[in-house]
Amino acid sequence: MNGVQPGMADALSRFTRPVSGTCFWCPPLKNLDIDPSAVGL
C-alpha cells in the first residue's frame, strides 16, 4: 500500500490503515505467460 519513497501511497490507503507490512512482486505477463524481458532478464 505504500511506495518505496516516503509520501508515496496507492489509493487503497484512503480506505484502510496498514498495521503491518510485507512486499509482494508480480512478474509482468505477456500472452498469459511470464515475460522476463520486461524486467531485463
C-alpha positions as CSV (number, residue, x, y, z in Angstrom):
1,M,0.0,0.0,0.0
2,N,3.0,2.3,0.3
3,G,5.7,3.1,-2.1
4,V,9.4,2.8,-1.6
5,Q,9.8,6.6,-1.2
6,P,8.2,8.5,1.7
7,G,4.9,10.1,0.7
8,M,4.1,7.5,-2.0
9,A,0.9,5.5,-1.4
10,D,-1.8,3.9,-3.5
11,A,-5.5,4.8,-3.4
12,L,-6.3,1.9,-1.1
13,S,-4.7,3.9,1.7
14,R,-7.8,6.2,1.6
15,F,-10.0,3.3,2.9
16,T,-7.6,1.2,5.0
17,R,-4.9,1.6,7.6
18,P,-1.9,-0.6,7.3
19,V,-0.7,-2.1,10.6
20,S,2.0,-4.4,9.4
21,G,3.8,-4.8,6.1
22,T,5.3,-7.1,3.6
23,C,6.3,-6.8,-0.1
24,F,5.0,-8.9,-3.0
25,W,6.2,-8.7,-6.6
26,C,4.1,-9.8,-9.5
27,P,6.0,-10.6,-12.7
28,P,4.9,-8.9,-15.9
29,L,2.8,-11.1,-18.2
30,K,2.7,-11.3,-22.0
31,N,0.1,-13.6,-23.6
32,L,-0.8,-15.0,-20.2
33,D,2.8,-16.2,-19.6
34,I,5.6,-14.6,-17.5
35,D,7.6,-12.1,-19.6
36,P,11.1,-11.8,-18.1
37,S,12.3,-9.5,-20.9
38,A,10.1,-6.7,-19.4
39,V,12.4,-6.6,-16.4
40,G,15.7,-7.1,-18.3
41,L,16.1,-10.8,-17.8
